[in-house]
């Protein structure tokens, strides 16, 4: 079957309805998006917020006062007291976190110092080489000492 | 259209189409009922991870590497999302997860979750989040990874927070900074719908914060959805209805809807500062934002900078993100404009083909 012109297919009423629906929504979306971006709508948003706050303010205050009285009578902590406690706990957490960081830094430093004081294989090799050099020099000295003594004795004898 | 162009009426085909639609609707009704009664759920944030640090409501997660040690990049990356939504958008679903993508490319990935603020957190503002909490999370990450240098990616308000951090702590090891749809410059008061709403004297932010402490998530969600009311209140559900017989589309829709409706209260002091000092007074870009007794000067940013913006972003229009390029002190800086919306650039169907590889390629060159 050939494709109907302009995408309209009289034999597919659902598809046609869907296309109409999408086109209508797109038009609505464009006009409403433009509408919310106006000064008038900004005022309306502000008015909505004011209305919400005008209702919630007195309600919140009344509930808070009632709850505080009720909780005090029941010897239970109020919301403000719980919030204060939570703030104190958070402060303690901060201090603990900082102490943990300082402890980590100290541990690192101690490790570095310990590593610096422990002779490494390279250090041992260098020491070994220097000792070998000293040994060689001593051996060489030992080899020349008897003839020196002989020479000295001879000189002393002559004197 | 002339009558000769019109397709002939074919009753048999018309009946066939109607039957097909009835069959589809019958199948879809079952799925619709399951969704409406919450009998179908999609798991989100599934990539295996461990919690390595916690402070107050904040959590820092480390994702388990997915490649052998010799293939891993030496510079870890920290992901920071906004205060008003959950950060698992970075790891939405297996196969559609930026975290998973980074892990497969050898990155050590860390994710900061700000948590859900309680009333005791209502006094925290951007200075607290940028210079008190974030540096502690970074310290924990540096400790865990054993690396001083790191990369950081901030998205939406998370990008504002990391920008402040980068400007105030330029010597603390930040090597690469990625900003995603970052709201920073509010000089264009006509540039966004939010600017119009919040810049007026009609919006009583002080009373809102005084009464509620933290701004309720429902208020934030309402504001976000009203930017595009038809799309958010009608279009998205029609899209679901049209695809109820397609399990893959339903699953993707549910995952996204789970995230979209999982909002977080905006801490009161931070919200007030956001409206007054950022939106109304544009203090950050005018060098008038004071923190720790100093001006937050973005010229102090020296980290390599990648600024990613979305061409169809109706929440953070491009004018709010672009101008930082001329102001930062970074020698290595790049601006990328991608096709998509505020969230769509990172989780849409094209994200794994466009945004993720682009960011990874930029980061890879600077993570050696």
Contacts between the chains, C-beta under 8 A, distances in Angstrom:
chain1	res1	chain2	res2	distance
A	1	B	7	7.4
A	1	B	10	7.7
A	1	B	13	7.6
A	2	B	7	7.1
A	4	B	6	7.4
A	4	B	7	4.3
A	5	B	1	5.7
A	5	B	5	4.6
A	5	B	6	7.5
A	6	B	1	6.3
A	8	B	1	7.6
A	8	B	6	8.0
A	8	B	7	8.0
A	9	B	7	6.1
A	10	B	6	6.8
A	10	B	7	5.8
A	10	B	9	5.8
A	10	B	14	7.9
A	11	B	7	6.6
A	11	B	9	6.7
A	11	B	10	4.8
A	11	B	13	4.5
A	11	B	14	4.6
A	11	B	17	6.6
A	12	B	13	7.9
A	12	B	14	7.4
A	12	B	17	4.9
A	13	B	14	6.8
A	13	B	17	7.2
A	13	B	18	7.1
A	14	B	17	6.2
A	14	B	18	6.9
A	14	B	21	4.6
A	15	B	17	7.2
A	18	B	242	7.5
A	21	B	238	7.6
A	25	B	230	6.0
A	25	B	234	6.6
A	25	B	235	6.1
A	25	B	238	7.3
A	28	B	230	5.0
A	29	B	228	6.8
A	29	B	230	3.8
A	29	B	231	5.7
A	29	B	235	6.9
A	32	B	229	5.2
A	32	B	230	5.3
A	33	B	227	7.6
A	33	B	228	5.7
A	33	B	229	7.6
A	33	B	230	7.5
A	33	B	314	7.9
A	36	B	193	5.9
A	36	B	226	5.9
A	36	B	227	6.7
A	36	B	229	6.7
A	37	B	193	4.7
A	37	B	196	6.1
A	38	B	196	7.6
A	39	B	196	7.1
A	39	B	200	7.8
A	41	B	196	7.9
A	41	B	197	7.9
A	42	B	196	4.9
A	42	B	197	5.1
A	42	B	199	8.0
A	42	B	200	4.9
A	42	B	202	6.3
A	42	B	203	7.8
A	43	B	200	7.0
A	43	B	202	5.2
A	45	B	197	5.1
A	45	B	202	7.2
A	45	B	203	6.9
A	45	B	226	7.7
A	46	B	197	7.9
A	46	B	200	6.0
A	46	B	201	7.9
A	46	B	202	2.5
A	46	B	203	5.0
A	46	B	204	7.1
A	47	B	202	6.8
A	49	B	202	7.8
A	49	B	203	6.4
A	49	B	204	6.1
A	49	B	208	6.5
A	50	B	202	7.7
A	50	B	204	6.3
A	53	B	204	6.5
A	53	B	207	5.2
A	53	B	208	6.5
A	53	B	211	6.0
A	56	B	211	6.0
A	56	B	212	7.8
A	57	B	207	7.7
A	57	B	211	5.7
A	60	B	211	6.1
A	79	B	119	7.2
A	83	B	118	7.6
A	83	B	119	5.0
A	83	B	120	4.7
A	84	B	120	7.9
A	86	B	118	6.3
A	86	B	119	7.9
A	86	B	120	3.7
A	87	B	120	4.8
A	90	B	56	4.9
A	90	B	120	6.5
A	90	B	121	7.8
A	93	B	55	5.6
A	93	B	56	5.9
A	94	B	55	7.1
A	97	B	55	5.4
A	97	B	136	5.8
A	101	B	136	7.8
A	101	B	139	5.7
A	101	B	143	7.7
A	104	B	143	5.8
